[in-house]
Structure formats: C-alpha cells, structure tokens
Amino acid sequence: MTKWTLSTNFIGRLFKQQLSVEINEVGISADLGGENSFFRWGDLDSSPVLKTSITGGCLSFSVKGKHYCFRRLSYFLPFKYPHCFFPLWANQNALHLVEFLGSVEHQCQSRFLRDSSVQNIQSFAKTEYKRWRGWDKASDLSDFAKDTAAQLSRIANWKPADVEHIRSEYVERALNTFDSFFTKVESNPLTAKQRVACITDNDNNLLLAGAGTGKTSVMVGKTGYLVKSGQAQPNDILMLAYGRIAAEEMDERIKEKLGFEDVKASTFHSLGVKIISQVEGKAPSLSPLEGDMRAKVKWMNEAIAALMQNACYKKAILDYFSAYYFVDKDPFKFKTQGEYLKYLNDNDIRTLKGEQVKSFGEMVIANWLYRKGINYQYEAKYRIDVATEQYRQYEPDFYLPDYDIYIEYYGTDENGNPPPYIDKEGYQEGIEWKRKTHAKYGTGYVELYYHQHRNRSMLDILERDLVARKVNTNPLPDNDLLDNLEQTGQVTELARLLGSLVDLYKSACLDETGIQKIIKNSLDPKQTAKALELLMPLYQRYQDYLTEESVIDFNDMISKALSYVETGQFQSPWSYILVDEFQDISEPRARLVKALRDNKENSSLFCVGDDWQAIYRFSGADVRLTTDFEKYFGATSKTTLDMTFRFNSSIGDVATRFVTQNPVQLKKEIKSLVQVSKPAVSIIRQGSEEQGMTPLDKALTSIANSVVESSSPNKNKVYLLARFWYQMPDANYLQWLRQRYHMLDIENQSFHASKGKEADYVVVMGLTTGKHGFPSEKQTPTLINALLPQGDTFEHAEERRLFYVALTRAKHRAYLLADMTDASDFVTELIKGDYPVETNEFDVSLTQLEADKTVCHSCKVGVLKPRVGQYGRFMSCTLFPRCKHKETPCDKCGSPMSHEIKEGYQVCINSSCEHERPVCLNCGSEMKLRRGKYGAFWGCSTYRRNIENNCSYKINAA
C-alpha cells in the first residue's frame, strides 16, 4: 500500500507543535498532540490542497463543509507531492457519481430532455466538476475515474447543440418504437411533424398549427403517446378546450381512438368549478343569468331602469349621451377630410335630434342647444342670398331663428391652423368672408373652435355668449330626453354595452390603482371616466345580486380558482397540461394555466394554437400570449404543423399572403396537400342595381355546375359567410335556396361561428365599407378598449385574421361577392395587389370595372352614386350630407365623367362612349348645355342671374 508521512518542520518544533499526517490509499490520518483523526477519501469534499506559506507547507481539505488545515509542514511538500493526492481522492469519489451519471443517461434515453432537467443536471455537474479540475493532468487515475471525469466534463460543458442532439436521438428512437401507434391512432397516419409534436415534451411546448393541419389529431396522439410510453397515467393529464362543444368532441375522439375513460377534456369554467368544489367542499351554484343571455340582458336593463330613478345617475346618462357616447377622434390625426367624414359616417355619429353632423364638436354644440331647449336649425341656408362665383349659398352650422343668431364651429387649433389636409389660407379666407358677411347684414354671429372643444371650455364660452345676447333657455325635462333615447333604442344599446363592461371589468380584476391607470392610459380619459360613472353602480348591483343569491358567474369560476391555486389551497394532480385553441386564451386563464404548472413539480405545458386565427379579442383573448409565448411562460420548444389537409394551394396562397401582411404574425409556411394550378378564389363584382342574376345566384350556380361535373355522390356543403348574421339570407330565403340548389347543403355561418369548421365551398357576403362592413369601421368604446388586451398596431389586424378564417373554411373554392362602388378594402387589396384571384369568371359592368374612377372629387373617399332630383339626373357622394359634392353624369350614356381634364374637356369614363364635355376655363366648374335666343351654348354651372361678379363664361355648342 502506498503511504506518505508528513511531519512538523523546524518552526513547528520550535513552537513545540507535534504533528504527524499519514496519507494512504484509504484516507488521511492525523495525530495532533495525542488526538487522532481519520478521514476517508470518500468523505472529502474535494482533493486535498498543498500550498507553501512563510511558516512552511500547508495541507488543507474539507469534509462535509467543515474545513481542516494542517500548517508548519515541510517547505518542500508542494514540490515533492504536486499531484500525488488527487488520484487517491478521485478514484474513491468516482463511485459517488455513478448514480448521478446513470440518472442522466436514463433521462436522456427514456424521455424528452426538458430545459429544467438540463438546468438541474448542469448545475450539479458544474459544481462537481470544480472538484475535479485538473483531472486530465493527473497520473495514476483509474480507468473508471477517467471515464467518470470525462462524462462529467461533457455534461458540465453541454452546449445548446449538444442538448438538441440528445433530444433528436430520443425523438428518432421514439418515432421508430411507436411507428405503429402513430400510424393507426387516427383515421389517417400522423405526418412526420405531427409525430414530432406528440413526442416533444419540454417544460413549455407551443405547437403552431395552421388551419386544417390536424391539431386535434396531435392532441389525441400526444395523449396516447404519453400513456403508451409509460410517462403518464391517464389521470395525470389535464386537457383544456376553449368551449363546451369542443371539449365534448375531444372527449369523444379520445374515447373512440384511445379507449381512455380517465382523460376528460375540460373547459376552463368546468375546471374552475372542480377546483372551487375541492377547496370549499361543495360545488358552487352558477348564476342562472349565465345560461340565458336574454335573461342577463333583461336583468341589466331592469337594473339600469332602477338606477335611472336616481337623479344623479339620470344626469350622468344624459351627459354621457350628449358628449361621450361616441368616440371622439382627433380630426388632426386623419390623412384627409374625406377619411374624417367617413369615420363620422361609419359610426353614425348623430345629434340627439338625429342630424348627421360634420364634426364631433358640432354634435356637442347641437346636443347642448337641444338639452337647453334652444330652438336651432342645423345648416339652414343663410336668410340672405349671398351665392357668388366662388361660394354657393352660405349655410352656417347653426341658426337660432328666434334670435337671428348664427353659430359657426371652426376646426382650428390655438394657432388658427386647420387640420393639415385643409388649405389653411383658403380656410382662413372663408372665416374672414363669413365675418364680413355677418357684419354687412347685421346678423348675430358666434364663433367657436376645435381647440375650445378639446380643452373642454367650448360650452362655457357658448353659454356666456348666448346669455350676453339675451338668449333664454328652457331645459328639456330629463324624463323627456330619456324617453326619446329609449324610443330610438339607444338606452337598450347602452344597457347591452354596460352589461358587457361588467363582465370585462370583473375579468380584469382591477383595484383603485388599476382603475386610475385604465382611465389615464385610455384613448379618451374623459369618456372612460364618464363610462365608469355609469358602470360602477351597475357593477355593485350585480355583485350584490350574486351575493344575495349565493351564486357565482363565469368570471368568478376563473378568478376564485386562480386564487386557490396561487395560494396553495389547491394542489394540482396533473403532470401534463394540454391546452387547445391557445390563441383564444385570456390573460386570467393563462395565469391559471401557469399557476397549475408551477403548482405541480415536474409538470409540463403543451399549448396548441394559431395566431393567424386569433379573432376573439372582444371577449378578452390576448394574441400576444401566443406570439410572445416564451416571454410569458419561459423557455419553450416550438413545433409547427405546415401541411393542411383542407384547402388547396390556391386558397392557401391567397390566405397566407393576406394574413402575413401584418409583420407581427408568426411566420409559417403552410403547404397544401391538394395542389392546383388555377385560382380558387373568385371575386364576383356586381352592384345591387344591376339586373339579372344576383351575385349569390351566380356563385351557387357555379358551385352546382362544379358539383355536377365532378359527379360527387354526396351533397357538397356550402357555407354562406358574413361578418354579421343579418347580412345573410333569412330562414325563408335560405330554405328557398336549398330547394333550388338541391344538390348542395347550404348553411349560414358568421365568420366567428365558422371557426374550426369546414365546407366544400364558401360564399363570402357583406364585403362593404363602413360600421357594418368588413373590415368593420365601428369604433370600440374607449372603456371597453381599455379593459381589453392591447391590440395590434397594424391596421385592422384582427379583421384581417377574420378574413383569413373565412377564406380557409373552403376546401375547393371561395366566392367573394362585392359591389366595387362600395367594396371592402380587403377586396380592393386582393385585386390591386395582384393576388392570384379570379376576377373574370362572370361578366362585369362598366360601373364595376371603372369604380375607382367614380371616387368623389371633393372628399376623395366617398363614391359617386347616380341620383334623380327635381332638375334631373345627377351623381352625389355616398357620404352625403356630410359631403355635398355633386356632379352631372355623361349627357349621352349616364356614366361618370373623368376628373382628368384634357385640353379643356372632360371625357366619359365609358370607353364605348367617350363623350366630351367642356370645362369652365374661368373657374374650373362644370359647363351646362343651355338654349338661348341664338341657339345652344355651354355655360358655367355656377352662373346666377342678377348676381354681380358671378361666372358668366360660355362657349358656343358645336
């Protein structure tokens, strides 16, 4: 046996220190003044260290954290035994690592190597490896110790590529071992990427599954794989579905394909009930209002009616309707005046009397006058004829006929600047002309400005000016005002809005600080604060009702369950949490999922979603939980399903390119199993005024012909899709269509309701502009917007995803019905963006082909539509009365005239007509063909008899 004896040097002996240290293959024995100690190599925390100090050699080591140091030994020890002791320690301590290395090998071989496992393994390996530093330079190491140190070194220095290699080898082994299972578990064998998704089992897993790529098959396959591979028992698995129907379908699929009874798909609400029941010892009672939406709306209406008996609440409602019901958007932030007018038009911004005003400030003025009982006329013609060559008859914003006072509202800021799209010089000239006109004719005149409306001083200024002019007020009784609002349905609409706000407010779980933050950060803090004034009394009544009835609602199911999990009152039994339709999840539900994961040691999370189909922000869904999944849940393994079994390559090309215009959407390349070479998205362009077959008839006839040609033995399913239900055929008409096209199975579906479903063909309707168009231009009330998750900054991002959902319901072909004189911006994008769509499947009228040439010359947004008035045919803007621009159609064919002027003439847009009409070279206005005593001539349309300085330009008719 090898043995070394170390003794005290002359300094130690000088101080009468008697020390003897004996080192052999078993351990270290020390004799210090008659006290003997023995330390086995296996007990030492690391190899002994030899150093030289002023007093001589020093031998130090630690045992279970306790440090030992033997000083005043020979000065030559570190040089005499530089590496002699390390092999003795290493050969013994290698045995201690057998279990650890075996465990690592087992983990790498038997299951997917998770990030948490890598972290734990490497943390231990790096700590151990510090004790083995220098092993590669030591001699006399046993082969076992060398092999142990080498393995430890590799593990301690794992790089991401090494971990991925280990995972890849495991996945490959599992693919081979369970090939038969993956082939037979579903009706069709799982694809390679579906199988990889089933096997991948990191701490956090996100499967991005495009439309029709078989995500449900993965949910079934993964559940079966976990059990078949011995990694889980059925009751270790929690499967969460977005809705009750989806959960039931998943249950049936699991039972049919796997034969498992213990794996039950659950909705979040039923999960909440399970957690609450276990903690409280009894199942909570659900409010009957949650199962009957009509009953809930009725309860809210009655609660608001009761609240309106209170004078303060009544006044708050009237204040809200007068100035805060609509979203007040800054006109300076629009690109053109036409866009601002379109915003007012799309959101049907009207006064309490129903007038369609040209600005939000005008609405506030009109409502104030109305509530004060002051008789006014909106845009009445000035009582004196002042029309000139430059100006048509003057129409001031408001006229008070009882006092002969006119009120003008100017959209300028503190520096007199109008919005940037309006010519400042011309606008100021107009203001000056109006001032001089009132001064000239002695009419009462009051000026108000946008900057006064913005800083909330406008109504005080108006009241002061009218009092100074001795205008009497006779405020209308609040009850009369409310009766009028109830008759127009606005109170019912407000009740519906507040009812939805109660749910959103509850789900947001706000304290006082949170409320103030919501107000401060909202688009219109004043409107948000006013809405909260109406909401909070209703919210409190609703909470009192739940307490009195000893019931809870759906929001309570989530919030109470979350609280019980986070506080540890509920211990999760689930090691595997599988979540379907993850893009539809809300933040509170994500918190519940995260809490369950953290509540159970070594549990994993597997979420399936498609951010391209995130369409439920209005109910609290937060797409960022998918797009930023790793930020919320931690390090994640992402897999993608990129083969769709539903729609063909042409539909896929259009839908994918369209939805990925938004750069925030996660990039996925979705391939189609069915490849086609021709467009499979048809745009049928036709206006409602055109005679013959309707666009819907054209689409269904084309589908019926395709079905007959294909000799399909089954009825082909056809979805009639629209953004809003009312845009689809009613029950009677739908039944008539089914009888007429008996070879087709025709159904109505809203875009939202169609998600998760599929049809052979789809016909998309309601592709117009405006509040009820698509994309919908309806503005979300600021409080709702503030309570909802932050939306995308990309314009119409969610509506764009909704269009993707609509297109990808179709297997074979999608038909888009559009009137190009009022077509959805999405349809315009498909055509102008050269998407691979079919536009010539049917004949198209001139009006449809040249629709872009009928855009209003004045506002640049509205479209000119043919009308008939007392003076004959004319064309006016669809934004009338906000835009009052009119034009005369072609005298020959009735088509619009081009806005381009060539050598003093306008030309008809109809290429088969091309009739020319002269333009006034004096003022640029239209010319009218007139008859005089010397024959026909062209005269300026602005000409007025008996008016000085008007435009009298004329030319002889050819």
N, C-alpha and C positions, 0 to 999 in steps of 0.2 A: 504494500500500500504506500502510495506517495504521501510524504509528510514534510511540512515545513514548520520550523520552530522560530518564533520571533521573540526577542527579549529586549529589556530596557537598555538604552545606551548610557554613556557615562554621565550625561546630565541627569538622567532619571536616577541613576545610582547615587549621584551627588546629593539629590534630594530624598534619598532613601526610599525611592519608589521601586518596588519589586513586582515586575510584570512579566508574565510568560504567556505567549499566544501560540497555540499549536493548530495548524491547519492541515486537514487531510481530506480524503475523498468523501467523508461522511459529513463534515462540517467544521465549525470553528470552536476551539476550546480555549478559554481564557482563565488564567489564575492570577488574581489581583489581590495580593496581601492575604492569601489564605482563602479567599472567596472564589469558588469555581463556577463558571458559567459555560453552557454548551449550546450552540446554535446550529441546527441542521441547515444544509444548503436550501432545502425546500422551503424553510421558513423565512429566509432573507427576501426582502422586497426587491433587491437588485444585487448585482455583483459587488463585492467589497471594493472600496476605492483606496489606493495607496498614493499618498502625497508627501512632499518634503516641506517642512517649515523650519523656522530658526532653531527650534528646540529638537529637531530631528524628524524621523519618519512618523507618519500618522496613518493608521488603519481605521477606516470608518465604514459603517453599514447600518441598515435599519431593518428592524423586524416588526412587521405589522404596524408600521408607522412610528415605532419608537427608535430613536437614534442612539447609536453606540459609537464611541470614538476612543481609540487607544493611541496615546501620544508617547513622545520621547522614545521611539524605537530607533533602530539603526538608520543613519542618514542614507545608507545605500539601498534600503529596501525597494523603493520605487524603481531603481535601476536594475536591481538584481531579479525582481519578480514583476516585470512590467505587465504581462498578460497571463500570468500563471493561474490566477484565481477564477477568472471568468469562465473557463470551460467547466470547472467543478460546479459552479452555480448554474450554468446554462444546461448542462447535462441533466441535472436534477429538476430544474424548473420547466424544462420542455414538457415534462409529464403533466404539469398543471394546465397546459394549453390544449391537451388532447380533446377535452370536452368542448372547448370553445371552437376549435377548428372543425371538429366533427359537426357541431351545430351549424356553423357557417356552410359547410358542404351540404348538409341536409336542406337548409333553407334555399340554397341555390338550385338544388336538384328537385325539390318537392313542390315548390310554389314560386309564383312570380316575386321577384326580389323588390320589395317596396322601398321607397325613399326613406321611410322611418327606420326600416331594418338596416339599410345601408348606413344611416347616420349612427345607429347604436353599435353596429359591428365595427365601423371605422373608429368610433370614439374609443371603444375598448382596445382595438388593435393598435391605435396610435399611442395610447397610454402604455400598453405592454411593450411596444416597440422601443420606447425610450429606454427601457431597462436592458434591451438587447443591442443597444447602439454599439457598433464596432465588432459585431459577431463575425463579419466577413473577414476580419483581420486576425481573429484569434486562431491559435493552433490547438490541437488535441480535442476539438469538438467532436462528439459522436455524430454518426450519420443521421441519427434521429434528431439530434439538436439542430444540425444544419438544415435538415428538411423543414423542421418546425419554424426556424427563424426565417427561412425563405418564404414559407407560406404566410407568416405574419407580415413580412415585408411587403409582399404583393397586396395583401388586404389593406394594410395601412396606407398604401400608395395607390389605391384604386382611383382611376380617372373616370369621368362620365362615359367614355368609350368602353372602358372595361365593364362597367355596370350594364351598359346596353348589350354588350356581347353575351354576358351571363343571361340576361333576360331573353335575348334572341335564341340562345341554345335551349332555354326552358320552353319557350313558345314552340320551337320546332319539335321538341320531344312530345309536347302535349298534342300538337297537331297530328303527329303520327299515331300516338296512343289512342286518341279519341276521334280518329278519322271516321269510323263507322257511326259513332254517335252524331257527329256534325252532319253527316250525310243523310241521316234518317230522322233527325229530330223534328224537322219541318217538312212540309209537302215537297219542297224543292231543297236540294242540298245547299247548305250555307256556303256563301262565297268565301274566298280566302280572307278578305278583310273582315267579314262578319265573324269568322272563327277567331281571328286575332283579337278582335274586340271582346269576345267571350272569355278568352284566356287571360288577357291583360288585367292585372289586379293590383294596381298601385294603391297608395293610401287614398288618393283622389284620382278619379278617372272621368274624362269627358269624351263622349262619343258624339261627334258631329255627323248627323245623319240627314242627308238631303231628302227632299220629297220623294216618296216611293222607293227608298233604298232598303227597306226591310228592317227598320229599327226594332219593331216588335219581335221579329224573329231573333234578334240579338238578345232581347230581354229574356225570351224563353230559353234560348240556347245557353246564355250565361247562367241562369238559374239551374238548369240541368247539369251544366259542367261543374259548377261548384259542389253539387251534391255527388255526382258520379265520381269526381276526383277525390272525394273524401275530405275536402277542405271545409265543408259545411254540412250541417243538418238542415232540413227544410225550415225548421222553426228558428234558424239563425238568420234567415233572410227576410228583410222588410222591403216590399215592393210598393212604391208610391206612384199613383196615377193622378192626372190633373182633375178628372171628373168621374162621377159615379159610373157612367156608361162605359168609359174607357177602362175603369177598374174591373167592372163585371166582364168585359170582353177579355181582359188579360187573365182573369180567373179561369174562364172557360178554356182559354188557349193553354194555360199551364196544366190544367187537369187533363185536357184532351191529349196533349203532346207528351207530358211527363208523368201523368198519373199521380201527381203530388196533391195531397189534401191539406198539408200544413202550410203551404205557401199561399197566402192570400194577398192579392193586390188591394191596397187601401187608398182611399182619398185622404187628403190632408185633414179634412174635417173629421172623418171617422177615426183617424189616428189620434187627433186631439181628444176625442171622446174617450178612447181607450186609455190614454194617459191620465186624463182627469178622473176617470172612473177608478183606476187603480190607486191613485193617490188619495182620493176623497172617500173611497169605499163604496161608492154608489154612482150609477150613471147619471149625468146631468140631464135635465129636461131642456129640449130645444124649443125656442120660441116658435109658436105656430105661424108667426109672420114670416119666418124664414122659408117656409114651404109653400107660401102663397104670396107671390109678388103683388097681385092686385090688392090683397088684404093689407100688405105693408104700405102700399101707396095710399090706400084709403085711410089707414091709421095716421100716416104722416099728414094727409090733407086735414083730417079732423083735429090733429094736434095743432097745426098751423092756424086753423079756424079758431080754435080756443085761444091761442096766443094773440090773435088779432083783436080779441076783445080788450086787450090791454092797449091803452092809448099810445104808450111809448113804442111798443112793438109795431103798432099800426103805422106810426110816423116813420119808423125805421124802414118798413117795407116800401112806403111811398117814396122815401128818399132814395132807396135802392133802385126802384124802377125809374125814377126821374133822371138819375145821373150815373148809376153804377151797374145797371143790368147788363149792358153791353160792354165789351172790351174796348177801352179807349186806346187805340193805337196812334202813335205819334205820326202825323202826316209827313213830317220831315224825313221819316225813315223809309218812305216808299220811293221807288225809282221814277215813277211817272204819276201824273194826276189821275190817269185812267186806272192805274192799279189801286189807288186810294178809293176811287169811286166804286171799283169792283169789290173792294173789301166791304164798303158800306152796303153794296147791293147783295153780296153773297150772304152777309149776316143779317140782312133785312133790318137794318138799323132805322127805326122809325120813332116818331114822337108819340106821346100819349094819345094824340088825336089821329095818329096813323099816317102822318106825312113822311114821305121819303126824302129826307134832308140830304144836303151835300157835304155835311161835316158833322163830327161828333159835337163840336161846340154849338152848332145850330140846334141840335136836338136838345141840349141842356137849356138853351135860351127858351125854346118853344115850350118845353115842359114846365119851366118856371112861370112863364106867362099864363099857361093853362091852369096851373095849380093856384095862381094868384087871382084867377077869374078875370084876367085882362083879355078882352076880345082882340084877336090878332088874325092876320091873313099871311100865309106863307107865300112868298114870291108873287105877290099881286103886282100887276103892271102899274107903273108909276102913273098917277092920275093925270099927268100932263104928257102929251105925245112929244118925246124928245129923240125919236129914232133918227139916226143920221147915217151917212155913208159908212162911218167907222163903227157905229153902235146900233144894234137892234133896239127895240123899245126896252127901256130900262125896267128891270124887275128887282127891286130891293129885296133883301132877305125877309124882312118882316114889316108889316104895316099895321099900325093901330088906328083903324078908321074912326074910332070915337074921339081921337085926339089929333088926327092928322100928323102922326109921328111915324117916321121910318127908322128902322134899326138895321144897321149893316154890321156883319161879323166878318172881319178880315183875318185871314190865316197867316199873320206875320208874327215874328218874334220881337223881342225887346228892341232890336236894332232896325225894325222895319223890313226885315227880309222875309219874303215868302218862301215856301219850300223850294229846293234847288231846281226842280223840274218846271217851275213857273218863271217866266221872264220878269225880273224884278222891275226893270224900267217900265215895261208895259203895265204891270200890276199897279205900280205907284201912280202912273198917269191915270189909270182908271179910278183910283181912290180920289185923286185930285179933281177929276171930272165930276165925280159924284158929289163931292163937297161943294163945288161951284154950282152944280145943278140945284141942289137944295137951297143954297144961298140965293140963287137967282129967282127961284119961285117961292121962296119963303116957307118951305115945308119943314116940319120938325125933323130933326136928324140926330141919331145917337150912334156912335162908333164903339164897337167892341173888338177885341183882338184875341188871337190864339194864345199869346203869352199870358193874358189875364186868365183865360180858362185853365192854362197849365198850372199857374200858381194859386188857383182857387179863389181869385179875387173878382172874377168877372161878374158874378151875380150880385155881389155887394155894390159894384160900380153901376150896374144896370138899375138896381133898385134906387140908388141915390139919384141917378139922372132922371128917372121917371118921377120920383117924388118931387124933384125940383120943377118938373113940368106939370105938376098937379095931376098926375095920373092916379086915379083911385083904384084900389084893389078890393076885391070881394072874393077871398079864397073859397074854393070849392070845398064842401064838406068831405072829410076823409072817407066817409062811407060811400059817397057818390063816386069818388075816384076809384075806390076798391071794387065797387060794383062794376064799373066799366072795365077794369082789369080782369075781373072774373069772367065777364061776358066774352072777352076776347081770348080767354083761355090762358092768360099769362100767369095768373095765380096758380093754376094747376101745374103749369110748366115749372114755376118756382118751387112748388111742393116736391115735384119729381127731382129737381136739382138738389134741393136741401136734403131730401131722403138719401140720395147717393152720396152727398157730402158727409152725412152722419157715418155711413159705413167707411168711407175713406179716412175720415178723421179718427175713428176708432182704430183702424188698422195701422195708422201712423204712430200711435202711442206717444202723443206729444205731452210734454209738461209746459209750464208757463214760458220757460226759456225757448222751448221749441216753437211755441205759438208765435212769439215775437220774431223769431228768426224766419218763420214762414212768411209773416207779413212783410218784413224788411226785404227779403230776397225775391218777393213776387214781382211780376211784371208791372202790376198796378197796386201798390201798397194800400192806397185809399180804398179801392174797390174790394180788396181782400179783407181789410178791416171791417168794412160795411157788411160784407157777406158773413163774417164771423159773428157780427152783432145779431144777425138773424139765425145763425146756425146754433150758437151755444144754448139758447133757451130750449130749442127743439131737441138738441142732443141730451140735455139734462132730463127732459121729459121722457125721452126714450130710455135712458138709463134707469130712471125711477120705475118705468113700466116693467123692465126686466127684473128689477129687484123685487117689486111687489108681487110679480107672478112667479118668482123663483125659477126663472128660465135664463138661458144664455143664448147668444146668437152665434153665427159662424165666426165672427171675429174673435169672440171670447174663446171659442174652441182652440184657436191658434195661440192667442196671447196667454191664456192660462196654462196650456200645455207647455209652451215655451218657458214660462216662469218655473214650472215644476221640474223641467229637465235641467235648466240652468242652475237652479238652487240645489240640485241633487236629490230632490224629493222623489224623483222617478229615476230608476236605474234601467238603462236600456238593455234589453236582452239580445239585441241584434248586432251581429258582427259584420253583416253585409247590407248596405242600404242602396237600393236601386231606385232611381227616380226617372220617370218618363216625362216627355214634353217639358224639359227643363227650361226652355226659352220662355215658358209662360209663368215661371215661378215669381212670386213677390219676395221682397226682402225679408218680411217676418217669417215666411215659410222657409227661406234659405237659412235664416238663423236657427230655426227649429231643426232642420236637417244637420246643420253644422254642430249644434248642441248635442244631438243624438250621436253623431260620430265621435265627438270628444268625450261623451259620457261613458263610452264602452272602449276599453283598452283593445288595441289592435283591430279596430273596426275599419272598414273601407267604404268609400263612397263612389258610386257609379252612376253618372248622370247622362241621359240621352237627350239631345236637343238639336235644334236647327235655328240659328239666329236669323236665317233668311225668312223664317216663318213666325217671327215674333210679332204678334198682332194684338196683344191684349194689354197694352199699357193702360187703357182706360179702366181696367179692373185692378191695377196695381202691379202688373208684371213688369219686371225690370230686365231688359235685354242685356244690360251691362253685366249681369250675373253670369251670362254665358260668354259674352265677348271678353270679359275680364275675369274669367273663372278662376284663374290661378292667383290673382291678387286677393280674391275673397277667401278661397279655400286652402291655398298653399300649393306647393309643388304638385304638378299634375301630369299624368300620362294622357295624351290626346290621341285618339284614333278617328278615322274618317271613313264613312261609307260613301263611295263615289260612283256606284253603279245603280241607276234607277231602273226598276222593272215596270214602271208605269208609263211615263210619257216618252215619245220618240225623240230623236236627236234634234229635229227642227224646233219643236216646242221647247226643248231644253236650251238650245242656242239662244232663243229669244228671251226666255225667262231668266236665264243665268246672266246674260249681258245686262238685262234691265235692272235686276236687283243689285248687281255689284257696281252700279254707278255710284252707290254710296260707299266711299272708301272705308268706312268703319266695319262693314260686313266682313266676316272672316272669309278668307279666300278658300274656295273649294272648287275642284274641277269635277263636275257631275257628268258622268258618261251615261248614255242611254243604251239599254240592251237592244232596242229596236232602232236601227239606223235607216233614215230616209234621205232622199236627195232633193226633195222639193219642199217648199214652205208648207207648214201645217198650222199656221196662224193666219186666218183670213180676216180682213177688215172690210166690212160692208158699209159703204158710205152712202147714206140716204137721209133726206130730210123728211119731216112729218107731213109737209105739204105736198110731197110728190105722190103721184097717182100710181096705181098698180099694186103689185105685191108689197107687203110690208117687209122691212128688213128681217124680222123674226121669221116670217114665212119663207123668205129666201134661204135663210140659214137652215131651217128644219127641212125644207125641200131638198137642199143639197145633201144634208145628212141622210135623209131617207133614201136618196138615189145611191149614195155610197154604200149603205147597208144592203140594198137590193143587189148591187153589183158584187158585193163580197159574198153573197149567198150565206150570210150568217144565220145559223139555225135559231139563235136566241135573240130576244129583244135587246137592242143596244140601249144602254142607259144614257140619257141626255140631261145635263143639269142646265137650267136657266139661272144664271148667276147675276146678282146685282149687289151694290153696296148697301142698299136699303130695301126692305121687304116690299114696300109699296110700289117699287119700280118694276116688279114682276107681275105677270098675269094673275088676275084674281082667280078664285076657285072655279067659277063658271067657265071662264075663258081657258083655263088650264085643262079642264075636262074636255072642252071642245077640241083643243089641240091634240089631246090623247086619242080622241076618236078619229080625227082627220089623219094623224100620223100613227096609225095603229101598230106599225112595226117598231115604234120607239117607246121606250119607258121614260117619260118626261117628268122631271121634278123641279120645283122651285127650291133654290138654296141661296141664302145670303152668303157673301164672301166668308164671313166669320163662321157660319154654321157648316160650311163645306169643308173646313179644315179637317184633315185626317180621312177624308172620303175621296172617292174617285169615280169617274164616269168615262164612258167611251168618247163622248163629245161634250163640250161645254159651249154655251152661248152667253156671252157677257153683255149685259144691258146696263143702262144708266150711265153711260160714258160721256157725261156732260160736264159743264163747269158749274161753279157756284157752291153754295152751302150744302146742297144735297146732290152735288155732282161727285165726280171721282177724278182726282183726289178731292175730298171734301174740304171746302174752304171755311167751314164753320169754325169759329174761334172757341177754344175751350175757356170757360170762365177762369179767371186768374187763381181763385182759391182752389178749384179742382186741379188746375195745372200745378199749383204749389204743393198740393198733397200727393200728387202722383210722382213716380220716379222721374228723374231727369230724362228728357227725351233727346233724340239725336239732333245735332245741329244741322245735319243735312236736310234740305227742304223736303217735306212730305216723305220722310224716311219710312214711317210706319205704313203709310198709304201705299208706298212703293212695294213694301213687303206683302201687303194685302193683295196687290195686283199679281205678284209672283204666285201667291197661294191660289188665286183664281185660275191663272193660266195652267198651273201644274196639276189641276184636278183632272185634266183631259188626257186620255190615252192616245187618241188618234188625231184629233183636230180641235182647235178653239176658234170660235167665231166672235169677233168684236163688232158690235153694232154702234155706229157713230154718225151723228149729224155734224159734218165738218164746219157748219156755221156756228156751232156751239160745242165743239168737240173737246173732250178731256185732253189736258196737256200730255197725258201718258200716250194717248193715241197719236197726237201730233209728233211726239218724240219718236215713236216707232216708225212713222212714215218719213219724217225729215232726217232721222238718224240712220236711215238705210238699214234698218233691221231686216232680217230675212223673213218678211211677211208678204202675204198675197193680197194685193190691192185691186186686182182686175178680174176677180172671179165673176163679178157681175158688172153690168153697165153702170156708169156713174154720170150723173147730170153735170152740166156746166157749173151750176152753183156750188156743187160739192168739190169739183176739181179746182175751181178758182176761189175757194173760200178765203184763202189768205189775202186775196185782193179786195175783199169786202170788209176788211177791218176799218173801224171808224177813223176817219181822217183827223178828227179832233182829239179824242181821248186816247187813241192808239191801242185800246184794249177791247172795247165793245165791238160788236159786229153789226153791220148794216142789214136791216131786215126790211122787206117790202111792206108797205102800208098803203092804205087808201083813205084819204081825207076828203074834206069838202071841196078842196081845189084839185082833186085828182090823185094820181099815184105818186108816192114818194118813198124814200128809204130813210129810216131813222135808226139810231143807235139802240142796241139792246140794253144799254144802261140808262135809257130814258126813265124817269125825268131828270136824273142826276146829270146826264149828258144830253143836251138838247140839240145836238148836231143833226142836221137833215141834209139829204142830197136828192137830186132828181135822177131817176133811172134813165137808161137809154130810151130815146124817143121812139125807136123802132122796135127793139126786142124786149125792153124792160129789164135788161141786165144792168148791174152797176157799171158806172163809168170809171175808168182807170184814174188814179190820182196823179199819174205821171203826165206832165204837160209837154206836148211836142209841137213846137212852133205855134203856140197859142191855142192849141186844141187838146181836148180830152178825147180818148178813144174808148169805145165799148170793150169790155174785157172778153166778150164773146168773139172768138176768132172767126166764126162764120158770119158775123155781123160787121164788126169793126167800124160802126157808125161813129162819125166825128162830130164834136160839138165845141164851138169856140168858148174860150175863157176870157173874162174881162181883163184887158191889158192895163186897165187903170187901177183896179183894186184886187184883182185875182179871184173874184167871185164867179159863180156860175152865170151863164148867159141864158136868157129865156127867149124862145121864139115868139114874137109878138106880131100883131097885124096893125098896120097904120093906114092912113089915107093914101100913102104912096106904095103900099104893098107890105110884104113880110120883111121883118128885120130881127136881128138879135140884139136884145137889150140887157143891161146888167140887172141881175136879180135883186140888187139892193136898192134899185130906183124907187123913190117915193114921190108922189105928186105933192106939190105945194110945200115941199121941204127944201130949205136953202142948203146949198153946198152938198147935195147928195150926188151919187154917182150916176151920171146920165150917159155913160159910154155905150155906144151902139155901133153895129155894122150891118150892112145890107145882107139879107139872106141870099145865098146863091140860087 
